Amino acid sequence: MPRVDIREYDPEWPRIFERIHAHVWPVVQHAAMRLEHVGSTSVPGLRAKPVIDACIVVASPRDIPYVVKALAGIGYTHRGNLGVPGREAFRHPESLPKHHLYASPRSSLSLKNHLGLRDYLRAHPDVALQYGDLKETLVRQFPEDIDRYSVGKTDFILGILQEIGFTDDELAEIRNINRMENPVRPVTP
């Protein structure tokens, strides 16, 4: 099993996202509203796995097939939702930096989770520092177990989401997804 790799914040991460954006946006803009940099690499100063997370936001689930087709034309492989409702995942072409690309309807819980957590951590650098410390502790405890690392972050993340107004049902759904074995994790950064 590969090692969990957490690094200090890298100011190159936003530039890598911009490179991905420049490649993806022109082919999906006809079916999408925007392309968001999400996940820990989108929060200045936050330690993170050095993999960019990006999400194509669409108006409705009806737009997803258009995004799938457009991305296939530039080398992405559709992987389905990988156990996360409201989020379609894509494997990136080898010509681009390693990243996770998703597509989500604007009303999906997955997108609400990504944006809510990102925006809260950006607005609260002290909490982002605590989150980074937790991630560092979990990497030391579970250096080769991404599932246990991810589960270890769940309660901290749920506390933030509860504070910003997620309902009990939404929190329960996120908790259940984060505790699944072997999903592609970035439901939460």
N, C-alpha and C positions, 0 to 999 in steps of 0.2 A: 504494500500500500504506500502511495507517495506521501512525503512529509507535508504537513501543514506549514505553509510559508507565509509568515506575517512580516511586513517590512515597515519601516518608518515612512511617513507620507512622502511621496515623490512629486515635486511640482511638474514633472513630465506627464503625469496621469491626465490632467485636463487636455493637454496637447494630443495625447494618444486618442482620447475620446474625439477630439476635433477631426483627427485623421479618419477615424471610423465614421463619424458623421458625414464627412465629405464624400466618403465612398457609398454610404447607404442612403442618405437622404434623397439624392437626385432620383433614385429608382423607386422610392416608396412614397414620395410626397403627394402623388396623385391619390393615394388611398389613406394617408396618415395625417395626423394633426401636428405631431412634433416628434422629435427623438430626444429622449432625456438621458443624461448621465446619472446613473443611480448607483447604489451600493457604496461601500466604504471609500472607494477611490474618488468618489464625488464630494467627499467632505474634507476640506482643507485641514491639514494637521493630523488627520486620523490614520493610525496604523492600519494596514490592510493587506490582504492577499494581493499580489501585484497583477491582478486581472481586472480589466475594466468591465463593468456591467452597464449595459445600455438597453433602453426600452423604447420601442416604437409605440407611440400612443395612437390608437385608432378610435374613431367615433363609436363603432359598434362591432360586435362579433362578425357581422356580415362583411366587414372590410378585411378580415384576416386572410381569406383565400387570395386576395389581390396582393397582399404583402408577401405571402408565401411564394407566389409565382414570380413576383418582382425580385425577391432575394435569390431565388434559384437561378435567375439569369445572371447574377454576379457571383455565383459560387457558394452560396450558403445552402446548408442542408437542413430541412425542417425536421425537428425531432419530436414534435408533439408537445403536450403540456407537461410531460414528465412528472405527473402526479400533482401539479399545482393548477387548480382551476383558474381560468381567466388569464393565463400566461402561456404563450406558445414560445418554445425555445428553438434556437437555430445554432448549428455548428458553423463556425466562421471558416472562410477559405484560408489556406496556408499563407497566402500573400499578405495577410493583415496581421497585426499584433494579436496575441492571444486575448480573447474577450468572450464574454457571454452576451448574446444578443437575444432579446425577447420582443414579443409584440403582445400588447394588452389593450383591451377596450378601456376607454377612459373611466368607465364605471366599475372596473374590476377591483376586487379586494387586494389582489396582488399589487396592482399599481398604486392604490391608495396606501398600502403598507410601505412600498419603496419610497414614494414621495414624502409621506408623513415622517418617516424615520430620518430620511436624508435632510429634510428641511429643519426638523427639530435639532438634529446634531449640528447643522451649520449655524443655527441661531444660538446654540448653547455649547460653546467650546469646552466648558468645564465638564459637561456630561460626555462629550466626545472623548475627552481625555480619560475619563473613568471607563468608558467603553473600550478604548484602546488598551488600558491596563488589564481589563477583564480578558480581552482577546489574548494578550501576552501571557497571562496566567494559564489560560486554557491550552495554549500551544505548548507550554512547558508540561502540563499534565497529560495532554493527548497529542504528542507530536506527529503521530502517524494514524490518527483516527479522526477524520473530518466529521463523521457523524456525531461523535461525542463532543467534539469541539463546537459544532453547531448547536446541539442541544444545550450545551452549557451557556450559550448566549441568550437563549430563548426568554428566560424570565426577565432579564434586564431589558430586552427589546419590548416585551409585552408591557412592562411598567411604563415605558415611554409612550407606547401606543395608547395605553389606557389614559395617560395624562392628557393626550391630545384629543381624546374623545371617541376612541374606537368603542363599539358596543361589546357587551359580553359575548355575544354570538360571534362577532368578528374575531375577537381575541381567542376564543376557543378554536375557531377554524385555523387561525395562524399557528396556534400551539400544536394542533394535531398535524399540520403539514410539516412543521419544523421538527417534529419528533418521529417522522416517518424514517424508515431505513432506506438509505441510498437514493433519495431524490437528488436532482441537481439543486443544490441548496439555495442559491440566492433568492429565496423568498424574502430573506432578511440579510442585510450586508454583513 
